[in-house]
Amino acid sequence: MKVLVTGATGLIGAWVARALAARGHAVRALLRPASDPAPLAGVAVEIVRGDVLDAASVRAALAGADAVVHLAGIPRIGADPEDLAGVNVAGTEIVLGAAREAGVARAIHTSSLSAAGGTRRPVVRSEDAPGNAEALGIAYFLSKLRGERIALAEAARGLPVVVLRPGVVLGPGDTHRSSASLVVAIAKRRLPAVLAGGTSFCDVRDVAAGFAAALERGRPGEVYALGGHNLSLAEFSARAAAMAGVRPPVRVPYPVAWALALAAEVGARARGRRPPTNRDLARAGSLYTFVSSEKAARELGYRIRPLDEMIRDTLRDAIATGRLRAETAALRALAPAA
């Protein structure tokens, strides 16, 4: 198939492009005019320029395509709510609406575990469990929920779309410093504290394989969770810190984290800068987004590699690309294989 991929230079997008090309698909990547195609180096891909918020460029990019994988979005909790609504919601409406009009044979929409909200206790949920993202009011969660609803509404209109919900994605290739930068922050001792919540940690290579499988045999109108290891933030950060040879972050109560986030927002606003943390991050960090990937394993052949492999390869890639200095014995042991 000829497959249009949006967001192809992101952590997941670049690996999805590789996975699709490796399976013999003809990959076309829609990149913004200023986007650097470097993450796609070595991948057999046709690059076209445009923007998911520009309907005309999306329609042009879809010309002759058999399928679309929509990955473009803002993957950051605490981003400006208007930006989130623009890209994660309006961009989804434009891309999937154009895909339906173009009559593509298959579409993949990238959602998130955040679309289902989160729980106060560590409960493992499946895709059909009731969500609470609207009640929580976290702007990023809401944007992913609304994007997912658009995708399912397009499915009801006839678009053969599959919705995928990745967890917190680790692994090599995080050139934009998105989710995998959590491991680097721990190794650099730049994450001094964590809250009592937890989430599902997965590997970008497993997720990319899940996308490729969903394109070929996912059931239209269905939602699949591509999770991984369900761990509290304290458990995960302790393991990542041990592998990096540094002290783990301490755990702080939510009221303290919320107050510190508010102070950071006020201070950053006064200086005209982006705050290092924010209240939405504090709210999200106090929740559990544990998920079962059984449905994806059964229907898509989704597999989850060992946690230590995910963390090790994330650290090795950060060292190899100069984002992390091998300052501890543990990191130096990883450096030769970077």
Steps between C-alpha positions, in 0.01 A plus 500: 500500500597863456475644852497866600653555845447825687735583788764279339798675662380439855621217722215264404459637149856432385486143629159446340640620166786250537265217593270567205787530251649177633169325428503617139259793525570819304527771767423867442572740788314829543747742661450864591711741292747554785521136614843335484475161324815372677308246717399328174857459373549158347126437463351457152246780523349765274491838673226752427461835674184626662319528831221300663322830564507584128223297338622564147849365572352196674277423201799536267710269718222239496483490120561142391538373857337173605529569873590765755667472840423815696770561762539878491415661830630679809601224747563727798299529820488865596516636146281799418135382490434694178798336330383159617149563370640622171739218417365202695134569429462719190796331329338161554171625360674631186717193436237234562228695323722533195589130523131405491440728202802348323358151554808349662489128573634539855576773753680491835440768762748549783327559830649448847429321827421853622179497296350269763606725788653346810422341835599587856593138572714263291224332298578327170235595244405371156396708200130476580528622860313827569726803478513821703720735293227765485452498876875535560523811282864451396533675165723237337271216611200686360670566167578130453147399600348745251734383225402142569130589487553662161666182375215281622243739350682471166486122538122529536500700173683224318870568551677168576699649790676321785580690821822425688581614854875481574625530855810696607740418218869431565782389271754646256437786261341764724649795312217731604544416870150372556398210724834314503666813639362392839777240520763759403367745761536232768854419388591870505349539850260758361190327631530559874157368595209284385141466610300198606354419157611255236463408135576240234851517353549360149773495234480696175611200295220283640252783448613548137451129434153535652419785261614297200289204613197724560532637148489148360252323726355731765121506514349831381320691771695325775729648765821318598721582798872467427622499857787329671626473857253645751715665767470779751713802420709422807561141385591604149727787602678278752576245228614764250717668765663168594586430136648849466690473828333800667271555798129464427260793534314535828124467523305813596133546600266643240422826690872580514548425128193709410625798701849477348349475151289810560807692619692384192220617271483843663877543492529390137215726395675798656816419302319419178620137501349154501485358854702185580186348648131588517181411682375269224821298534443482875142383449604239243790379716263420783290267282538141384457420131560126522370303203465148367646440151335158471273604213793633294704190579217272391392682184816681388774276636621786720802413712661677796877474548667498844504830689877496550551474124278805444689707757845379393443580132356842588812582702735365232334709233516813716873443555563429132321816389666726758188566705647322803857488628627169638590641841442186710651154483160360403469742208858445390425129482224581252699750295715257290186340357337835420 
